[in-house]
Amino acid sequence: MKRFITLSVVLLAIMGIGNYSYAQEFGAESTMSRQEARKAARAAHRKAEAAQQQKDFQAAVECIKSGSFVIEVDQLLFPRGMSKFVSSLTNFVSMNEGSAVIQIATSYYNPGPNGLGGITVEGNVSDITMTTDKRGSVFYNFMVQGMMVSATVNVQLLGDGNRATVTIYPNFNNNNITMTGTVVPYSQSDVFQGQTF
């Protein structure tokens, strides 16, 4: 009887250890498969995001090539690293049918010359150049000449979506201004243009 009890205890202990190790293996496999699933989901998300950025970049390049686009500006960058976030409805650079409009509206308290807290200038476009560097970045440059504007405009698309950096170099002073925004087709833009000079 004593032998039977001892043998039963040993068998139960062996079965318990086996079940415990099986549970550990199954739990580890479950954890590993969850981690692998998360890793695969993150990789798929990154791939889809990269594909969407490339699609947006190509659409922006086609807009600029057509000469009918609006860069809806949401940030102004000043010398010495200062910047200001602005409304993309009232801050933009546009081109359509050989004419360009540059509008900056930064003050909500002072209506300014354009009635929106800034200035709006319009002119004819000339000297358009477009180049692509070895990394795929696109550089689009043109001159704007009008009654109140004479400037060189440089647009950069860096290949990571439809975001662009625009730098405006006035021909008669050094008050350069840099802006960042989103390139959209002229026909799809909903910017609000103030009094033009």
N, C-alpha and C positions, 0 to 999 in steps of 0.2 A: 504494500500500500504506500509505504514511504517512497519507494522507487517510482511508483506511478505518479505521485504528486510531484516529485522532483522532475520527472520526465515531462509532465504536463506544463510545469512552470517554464522549463527550458524551451519547449515548443512554442508556448505563448510569447516568450521573450523574443525568439527568433522571428516569429510572425510579426510582432510589433515593430522590430527593427526594420524588417523588410517593407512594411507598410509606411514607416516613417521615411525611409530612404526613397521610396516610390513617390511619396507626397512631395519630398524636397525636389526630386527630379522633375516632376510634373509642374510644380510651382516655378522652378527655374526656367523650364521651357516656355511656360505661359508668360513669364516676365520678359524673356528674350524675344518672344514673338510680338509682344506689345511694343517693345522698344524698336524692333525692326519695322513694325507697322508705322510707328510715329516717324521714324527716320525716312521711310519710303514716302510718307505723306508730305513731309517737309521738302524732300527732293522734288516731288511732283509739283508742289506749290511754287518752288523757286523756278522750275522749268517753265511753268505756265506764266509766271510773272515776267520772266525774261522774254518769252515769246510775245507777250502783250506789249512790252516796252519796245521791242524791235518793230512790231506792227505800227505802234504810235509814231516811232521815229520815221519810218518810211512814209507814213501819211503826212507828217510835218514837212519832210523833204519835198514831197510832191506839191504841197501847198506853196512852199517858197518858190519852187521852180516855176509854178504857174504865174507867179507875180500877183496873186490875189489871196492875201492872207492878213490875219490880225494876230499880233502877239499881245495877249491879254496879260498885262503886267501886274504882279502881286507883291513885288518887293523892289525898292529902290536902294542902290548901294552907293554910298557917298565916299569921297576920299577919306583916308585915315581909318577905314574899317567901319564907319558908321553905316547903319542900314535902317530902313523904315518899311514896314508892311503897309500896303495900300490896297484899295479896292480895285479889282480887275475890271469892274464895270466902267470906271472913269479914268483909268490909266492904261494906255495902250500905244502901240506903234502899228499902223496899218498901211497896206499898199493895195491899190486896185486901179486898173486901167491907167497905169503910168503916173499915178498921183499917190503921195504918201501923206499921212497925218501922224503927228506926234502929239500926244496929250499927256500932261502930267497934272494931277489934281491932288494936292497933299493937305490942304487946309480946309477944315470943315467950318471954320469960323469967319474966314475972309473969302468972299466969293471970287476974288481975282479977276483977271481980264476975261477968262472964259466962262465966268458965272458958276464954276464948279470948285473953285479954290486953287486954281493954277493957271496954266496956259495951254492953248491948243494952236498949233501951227500946221500949215499945209503948204506943200510945194510939189513941183514936178520932179520925177525920178530920172536920174541919168547915171552913166558909168557903172552899170550893174556887173558884178563879177561873182562867180560861185566856184569854190574849190573844195576838194575833199582831201584830207591828209591820210597818211598810211594807217592810222587807227580808226578811220571811218568818220571822224568828226567833219561836219560841214560848216564852211565859212561863207557867208553871203554878205557882200558889201555893196552899198549904193550911195549916191549923192542925192540930197534933197535941196532944191533951190526954190524959194518962194519969197513973198513980200517980207515976211518976218523971220525966215529961216534960211540958213545956208550951212549945211552940216553934212558930215560923212557918217553913215550909220553902218555899224558892223554887227551882224547877227551870227551867233555861234550855236550850233546844235551838236552836242557832244556824243550822240549815239545812244543815250539811255532814256529814250522816250521822246515826248514832244515838248520837253522843257527847253527853252532857249535863253541865252544871255545876249542882251542888246547893249551896245555902247554907242553913245552919240557924241561925236567930236565936232563942236561948232567951229566954223572956219575963221571966226573973228575974235575968239577968246579961248581961254583954257578951261572953261567951265564944263568939263566932260561929265557925263552922267551915265551910270551903268544900271541896267534894270534886268530882272529875270521874270519870265512868265511862260505861258503856254501858247503854242502855235495852234491856231484853229483856222479853218477856211473862212474867207471873208463873208460868204453867204450864211455861215452858221454862227457868226459872232453876234452877241447882243450887247456890245458896249454902247455907252451913251456919250455922244460927242457934244462938247460945249461950243460956245462962240468961237469961230475960227478966225485966225489972223493970217 
